Amino acid sequence: MAGTGRRSTVPTVARPVITLSPSCHHHSRGITFSQLRACVDWSGRRLAQGVGMDFRVLGPLEVRSGGERVEVRSPRQQRVLAALLLEPRAVVPIARLVEAVWADGPPATAAKQVQNCVSALRDRLGEHGLIVTDGPGYRLTAGEDRLDWARFRRGVAAARELAAGGGLAEAVDAVQEALALWRGPALDGLGSPVLAARAVLLDGQRLDAVELCAQWRLELGRHCEVVEELSALAVEHPLRERAHARLMLALDRSGRKADALAVFTALRTRLADELGVDPGPEVRQAHLAVLRDAAGPRHDDRTAAHPDGTAAHPDGTAAHPDGTAAHPDGAAVHSNRAAAAPPATPDPVATRSATPDPLVRAADDLAAAVTRQWTAEAELRSLRRPEPVRVRWACTGRLVTTGPRRTTAPRGDLSEVVAAFRAVPTGRLVVLGEPGAGKTVLAILLTLGLLADRTPDQPVPVLLSPTSWDPRREHLLAWLARRLLEEYPGLGNTAAYGPGAAAGLVVSGRVLPVLDGLDEMPADLHATAVDAVDRAAAGVPALALTSRGAEYERAVRESGALLTGASVVEIEPVAPDDAAAFLTARAPVGETRWQPVVDRLRQDPDGPLARALSTPLMVNLARTAYASPASSPAELCRFPDTASVEAHLLDAYLPTVYAERPAYPSPHARPPRYEPGRAQRWLSFLADHLQRRGTRDLEWWRPDRALPTGLVLGLPPAVLYALTGLVAGGPRVALVYGLAFAAAGVLAHRHGDRPGPLRVEFRVRGTGARFGGRFAIGVVVGVGFGLAWALSPGVVVLLAVVFGFGFGVHVWLAAPAEVHRAVDPGSLLRTDRAAALAFTVSFALCLGLFYGLAFAYTEEVRFTSWWGGRFDVVLALAGGFAAAMLGRFLAGRPGVLIYGAAGVLVGGQVFPRADRPGEALAAGVLFGLAAGLTVGLSRAWGAWCAGRLWLAATGRTPPRLMTFLDDAHRRGVLRQVGAVYQFRHARLQERLAADYAGSSR
C-alpha cells in the first residue's frame, strides 16, 4: 500500500475483545480480576499488532503495514522517524530532529532538510495525519499499541502483575512473549549518537526483563534451563552484578557449587581491578547463600523499579525510554505492585530501599560543605560587612530573552536576589554585568542565600566556574558531575553514598548549578556554550548563570540560541551617591579627605571619575588605595580620562595591601611578610603565566608550564640511572643508562599525560579484599621478574612478597570518608603529597630490591646475544615490557612507547654479576632512588616541587610559593575557587601581566 499514493485509515480495535493470551489459559481458574485485566490488556495490544501500520525499534528500525515491510531507505528519514517514534504524541522540535540526524555539525540548510524528510515520510507511509506539524516541530499521532517498545513495556508490566498474584508460570510466559519482540539492539545501525543514547535505555530495559524472567524461573525450580542464558548475559556484561547473582544461584541449585563460587571470585576481581569497588549487597548475599547451601535471596524487583525497568518518579509514574515524563498508566501499575505481598525470603533491594536514600545524605553533606566553603570566602572578601557598595540590578534591555520585552523592568539590589530568583517560574536566571560590576559577589550571595533556608527536598546550589568546560566535547551534566567529584571528593566514597553519587545527585535533580563567568571561557566557545546550556537545562531543577553583557549578547546572536524561559537581569552601574556613601562610610566625623571626590561625582555624574567609579571593583580599589589618613584621594580628580583613573587604582592596589600593618590570624607560626615590590614582581609573573595559557585558573600542579620541562623533570633521574650503570657495568653501561632514560624522561614529560592530583585519604578499614587482589597481582609481577632474570627460588619468593606489598598498599589511598568540606589548594596539595610519596617509596623499594638481587644472584644465562655478547635480545624484550608497563603508569599511552624503548636498551645490557655484596647493594640503592624519583616527578606533587624550586632559583617566585599564594588570598589579591586560585578580578590579572611583559622586554 505504501508508495501508491492512496490514503488509509487505521481501524479501531473493538472494545469488547476479551481474548486471553495462551499464558492466561494455563491457570484460568482462581485468577484474580487484576490478573485477568492484565491478560486482557496485554492480549488486546498483541492483537493490535496486525492492524494498520506497525513501527518497530527493538532492533533495526522497521515499518510494517498489513504484514508487509514498508521500505524507508534514506538514513536521514530513518533517524527522523526514529526520533518521532521515541516520543509518540509529543511535539519534537526541529532542533532536536537536527541533532538526531547529524552527528557532527549540521549544514546551514539542516532545518529545511528535516522538513523535506518529514514530507517524504508522509508520502512513503501513506497514512493521513500520522505526522502532523505542531508549533516548533512535529508530532507522531500513532497510538502506543502500534509501537513495539510500548507493547514490550506493557508485556513486562502484565507479567509483573501476574507474578505479584502468585502466577509465576504465567508471568514467565508473558515476559518471554514480550522479549520475543526484540530483534537485536534497539535502533541498530542508525549511526546517530543522540538516538544511540536513548537506545541504550531501551537495551537496559531488555536486560532487566531477562534478569526478571530468570529470577522467576529460578523460583519455579527451572535452574538448569537458565544457566546457559545467564552465562551468555554475564559474558556480554561482565560488570553487571544482578546477572552474576542470578547465575551464581542457578549454578548452585544445579549442583555446580564450585562454578558458582568461581563466578563470584571472577566478578570480585574485575570490580576491584577496573572500578576499585567490592561487589554490592545482592551479589554478596547470593555468595553467602551458595556457601550456606541455602535457597538464596528472592529478588523480583517489585519494589525497586517500574514494569518497563525504568526508574520511578516520586509520584509513581513510569518513564519513556528517553527518560522523559511518563504515561499515567504507570501509576496504577505502581500502586498494584506496592500492594503486593512481600516475598518469603528477604529482598535485598527492598531492604536497601527501606533505609535512607544515600543520595539524600550526600545532598545534605554537600550542602554543608558548600555552605562552609563560600561562607569562609565571603568573610575573606568582607561581603557581609556593614554598608557594602550598593549594587542594583534590573531586567536587561538587550535582545537576549524569549517572549515579549517588559515595559516596566523589575528592579532590586543584592539583598533581594534570592527572592527574585525564586520568583522566576522557570528557575533560570542569567546575570549580566560589565567587568567589575559584582557578578561573582552576586553569585556567592545567591548561593549562600539559597542554602540558608534550604529544606531536604530542595536542590543544593553549587557555585562553579565553567572555564574548564568544553561544550563541544562534554555534556553540561557530565561536566557538572565531574566537577562535583573534583571539588568535593568525598562524594567518591561508595561506602557512604553508594556508587556514582556525584552523577546521581546531578541526574536526580538534587544539584542547582550556579555558573559564574561564562565570558571567561575561550571566546570561540561562548556561542556553543549558550546553546549547550539551553539544551541541558531541562536536566536540572534550576540554573543561574553570570556573564559579561556584551559577550553574552554576542554569543546569543552568533548561536541563534538562548536560555529559554530565563529571566535575564543586568547589574547597573554604581550610582555616584552610592559610591560616595561607600567611600566616606569609614571616615571619622569631620574628616574631609574624600570631599573633593564626592563633589566631583555629584557635579559631573557622567565625567571620567564617575565612569571609573561606576563598578564595585573600582570603588573598593579606591577605598583600599586611600585607606591611609596620610593619603590624598583628591588626586583622583586630576586624571583626564576613565582609563587613567582605573590604571592608577590598579597600580596602587598591591603596594597598599602589602604595606606594613598588624598581622591577621594565620595558621603559620610566624605570619609571612613580603616586601611590596617583590610581591608585585612575583604576582606579575604569575599573571603573565596565566595570560599566556589563556586561563584564569592558577593550578599549583602545573608549574611546569612555566619552566623547561624536560630539563627540570627528565634529567635528574637520568643522572641516578647513569650512576647505577657505572657501578654495575662501567662507563659503557653508564652511558647507555643515562642517555636512554634522559631521552625517555624528556620525551615523556613533554608529550606524556601526567595524572592530576589525587583527592584521597589514608584508610585501611574495609580494604581487605582489594588489598588481597592487588597483592596477588604484585606476586605475579615479582615472580615474573625473578623467572625472567633466572633468579633462585628463594630470591623469587622474596621478590613476590615485596612486590605484593608494594602493589597492595595503594588500595589504602581511598576517597575521603564523607563530604565534610570542599577541596582547597592546600588540602589537595597535602593529599596528593601523601599519594605521591606512597607511590614513590613502593616503587623505589620494589625496583631497587629487584635490581640489587638481580645484579647479585642472576645466573650466568644468555639467551640470544649480540655485539660480542654485550647485548641480549631476550633480556631486552623482558626489560622493555617491564619499562612499558611502568611508562603506562607514569605518562599514559605515550609512556608505553617511550619508556618501553628505554627499557629495551637498558634491559639488554650484559655485564658480569656483582663480585661483592657492597656493589649489589650500591647498585640496588641507586636504581631504587632513580626509579622512585622517576615516579615522584611524574606525579602532580613531584612536578610541583621541582617547578617550585626552579622558579624560586630563577627569582620568579618565592621559595615557599604555596604560603605566598595563601597569604595573597587572605589579603584579597587572589580568590579561591575550589582547588585553584584566581586573581581577584580579570582586570587585575591583565594589568599585572602587561606590567610584567613590559618590564621583561
TAHU-V239280 format. One record per residue. NEAR is the number of other ideal C-beta (glycine too) atoms within 10 Angstrom. Layout:
((NEAR) (NEAR))
This chain:
((15) (21) (11) (8) (8) (8) (10) (16) (9) (17) (9) (10) (14) (8) (7) (4) (11) (10) (11) (15) (21) (12) (23) (23) (10) (13) (14) (12) (4) (9) (19) (14) (7) (16) (23) (15) (14) (31) (26) (17) (16) (25) (21) (18) (20) (18) (14) (20) (16) (10) (14) (21) (19) (21) (23) (21) (27) (27) (16) (15) (22) (17) (20) (17) (17) (13) (8) (10) (11) (18) (11) (20) (7) (15) (15) (17) (20) (24) (25) (28) (26) (23) (27) (25) (24) (25) (18) (20) (12) (15) (16) (22) (13) (18) (18) (17) (26) (18) (19) (24) (24) (17) (14) (6) (8) (15) (11) (7) (10) (17) (14) (11) (17) (26) (16) (15) (22) (21) (12) (15) (22) (16) (11) (18) (22) (19) (19) (11) (11) (19) (20) (13) (12) (14) (8) (11) (19) (23) (17) (23) (14) (22) (16) (16) (19) (23) (21) (21) (26) (22) (23) (26) (30) (24) (27) (27) (27) (30) (30) (28) (28) (29) (26) (22) (20) (16) (25) (18) (17) (28) (29) (23) (19) (30) (27) (16) (20) (27) (18) (11) (18) (19) (14) (11) (16) (28) (27) (16) (11) (22) (12) (21) (11) (20) (25) (17) (12) (23) (23) (13) (18) (23) (19) (16) (23) (20) (16) (20) (24) (21) (22) (27) (23) (25) (24) (24) (23) (22) (19) (14) (9) (15) (17) (13) (14) (25) (18) (10) (17) (24) (16) (13) (20) (21) (9) (10) (14) (13) (13) (16) (18) (22) (25) (28) (31) (29) (26) (27) (28) (28) (24) (25) (21) (15) (11) (17) (15) (11) (17) (24) (16) (13) (26) (20) (11) (13) (23) (21) (16) (15) (22) (21) (12) (10) (11) (16) (14) (18) (20) (17) (14) (19) (21) (16) (22) (28) (24) (12) (20) (22) (13) (9) (9) (14) (14) (23) (21) (18) (26) (22) (19) (22) (19) (18) (19) (26) (29) (28) (24) (22) (12) (17) (15) (6) (11) (17) (18) (24) (21) (20) (26) (17) (14) (12) (11) (20) (16) (10) (16) (22) (16) (15) (24) (22) (10) (19) (23) (11) (9) (17) (9) (11) (16) (9) (15) (12) (22) (20) (18) (17) (13) (16) (12) (9) (7) (8) (14) (18) (17) (15) (17) (26) (25) (15) (21) (26) (21) (16) (22) (26) (18) (13) (23) (23) (16) (14) (20) (17) (11) (16) (16) (11) (18) (11) (10) (7) (9) (19) (22) (16) (24) (16) (25) (14) (16) (23) (13) (16) (10) (22) (20) (11) (7) (6) (11) (13) (5) (6) (13) (13) (13) (14) (15) (21) (12) (15) (22) (19) (10) (17) (22) (12) (11) (15) (7) (14) (18) (21) (24) (26) (28) (25) (26) (17) (17) (23) (25) (27) (27) (25) (20) (25) (24) (21) (21) (24) (25) (21) (19) (23) (20) (9) (8) (18) (5) (10) (9) (16) (21) (24) (26) (26) (24) (22) (22) (25) (19) (17) (24) (14) (21) (11) (8) (14) (15) (23) (17) (15) (21) (26) (21) (16) (20) (25) (19) (20) (24) (28) (24) (25) (27) (22) (20) (18) (16) (18) (26) (16) (13) (16) (28) (25) (17) (20) (25) (25) (18) (15) (12) (22) (27) (23) (28) (25) (23) (25) (21) (25) (22) (19) (23) (12) (11) (9) (18) (23) (19) (18) (25) (27) (20) (21) (25) (21) (17) (18) (22) (8) (15) (21) (14) (21) (24) (26) (26) (28) (27) (20) (23) (13) (18) (28) (18) (17) (24) (23) (13) (14) (16) (10) (17) (22) (23) (14) (15) (22) (22) (24) (24) (21) (26) (16) (18) (25) (15) (21) (13) (20) (27) (22) (14) (20) (23) (17) (14) (12) (14) (7) (4) (5) (11) (10) (18) (22) (14) (17) (23) (18) (13) (20) (24) (12) (10) (14) (14) (8) (15) (19) (24) (23) (18) (24) (31) (24) (25) (26) (26) (25) (23) (24) (27) (25) (20) (14) (21) (22) (13) (11) (9) (6) (13) (11) (18) (16) (12) (24) (16) (11) (17) (8) (13) (17) (12) (14) (23) (23) (16) (18) (26) (21) (15) (16) (22) (24) (13) (18) (18) (21) (10) (8) (11) (5) (11) (10) (6) (13) (9) (11) (5) (7) (14) (15) (11) (17) (10) (14) (11) (13) (22) (20) (18) (23) (26) (23) (21) (26) (23) (21) (20) (24) (18) (12) (14) (9) (20) (21) (17) (23) (20) (23) (22) (19) (25) (20) (13) (20) (19) (14) (21) (18) (13) (19) (27) (22) (16) (18) (24) (23) (14) (22) (29) (23) (19) (29) (28) (18) (22) (26) (20) (11) (10) (13) (20) (18) (14) (21) (26) (22) (17) (24) (30) (20) (17) (30) (30) (19) (20) (29) (26) (16) (15) (21) (12) (21) (17) (15) (23) (21) (21) (18) (19) (12) (16) (11) (9) (11) (19) (11) (15) (22) (19) (16) (21) (23) (20) (15) (17) (24) (20) (14) (20) (26) (17) (17) (23) (25) (13) (18) (23) (16) (22) (13) (9) (10) (19) (19) (15) (17) (26) (21) (14) (20) (27) (23) (18) (24) (23) (21) (20) (16) (21) (17) (17) (20) (23) (21) (13) (18) (29) (12) (18) (23) (22) (20) (23) (17) (16) (24) (17) (12) (21) (23) (18) (15) (21) (24) (15) (19) (24) (22) (16) (21) (22) (22) (18) (24) (24) (23) (21) (26) (23) (23) (22) (24) (24) (19) (17) (19) (10) (7) (10) (12) (12) (12) (15) (12) (9) (7) (9) (15) (18) (21) (13) (15) (24) (21) (18) (21) (23) (21) (16) (20) (26) (19) (16) (22) (27) (16) (15) (28) (25) (15) (11) (17) (26) (19) (17) (25) (30) (21) (18) (29) (25) (21) (20) (25) (22) (23) (20) (17) (13) (10) (14) (21) (9) (9) (10) (10) (16) (21) (16) (18) (24) (25) (18) (22) (27) (23) (19) (26) (25) (24) (23) (29) (22) (23) (26) (26) (25) (23) (25) (24) (24) (23) (16) (21) (24) (19) (15) (19) (22) (15) (10) (11) (11) (19) (23) (19) (11) (14) (20) (16) (17) (20) (23) (21) (22) (24) (20) (17) (17) (15) (21) (25) (19) (22) (23) (20) (23) (23) (24) (23) (22) (22) (20) (19) (19) (21) (23) (16) (21) (27) (21) (16) (19) (21) (14) (9) (11) (9) (4))
